[in-house]
Amino acid sequence: MPQMAPLWWSTLFMMFILSMIMVSIAMYFLPQKKSESMMNAPLEIKNMKLMW
């Protein structure tokens, strides 16, 4: 388990960064009219970006 823990955390961190990058690109390219139904998720992601 101790040997697998760093690999698991690194993969989880990479997945988190990739998901944030994809969401940021989607928010940048998509117009606000289409993303009105998904306003709650981007607000949470913006708060997470401010924390980072």
C-alpha positions as CSV (number, residue, x, y, z in Angstrom):
1,M,0.0,0.0,0.0
2,P,2.7,2.6,0.8
3,Q,4.2,2.1,-2.6
4,M,0.9,2.5,-4.4
5,A,-0.2,5.6,-2.5
6,P,2.1,8.1,-4.3
7,L,1.0,6.8,-7.7
8,W,-2.7,7.0,-6.8
9,W,-2.4,10.5,-5.5
10,S,-0.4,11.6,-8.6
11,T,-3.0,10.1,-11.0
12,L,-5.8,11.7,-9.0
13,F,-4.1,15.1,-9.1
14,M,-3.5,14.8,-12.9
15,M,-7.1,13.8,-13.5
16,F,-8.2,16.8,-11.4
17,I,-5.9,19.2,-13.3
18,L,-7.1,17.8,-16.7
19,S,-10.7,18.1,-15.8
20,M,-10.2,21.8,-14.6
21,I,-8.4,22.6,-17.8
22,M,-11.1,21.0,-20.0
23,V,-13.9,22.9,-18.0
24,S,-12.0,26.2,-18.3
25,I,-11.6,25.7,-22.1
26,A,-15.2,24.8,-22.4
27,M,-16.3,27.9,-20.5
28,Y,-14.0,30.1,-22.6
29,F,-15.2,28.9,-25.9
30,L,-18.9,28.3,-25.2
31,P,-21.1,31.3,-25.2
32,Q,-22.9,32.2,-21.9
33,K,-26.4,31.6,-23.5
34,K,-25.6,27.9,-23.9
35,S,-24.0,27.5,-20.5
36,E,-26.9,29.0,-18.5
37,S,-28.1,25.6,-17.6
38,M,-24.7,24.7,-16.2
39,M,-24.1,27.9,-14.1
40,N,-23.9,26.0,-10.8
41,A,-20.9,23.8,-11.7
42,P,-18.7,26.6,-13.2
43,L,-19.3,28.8,-10.1
44,E,-18.0,26.0,-7.9
45,I,-15.0,25.5,-10.2
46,K,-14.3,29.2,-10.1
47,N,-14.3,29.1,-6.3
48,M,-11.8,26.1,-6.4
49,K,-9.6,28.1,-8.8
50,L,-9.6,31.0,-6.4
51,M,-8.6,28.6,-3.6
52,W,-5.7,27.2,-5.7
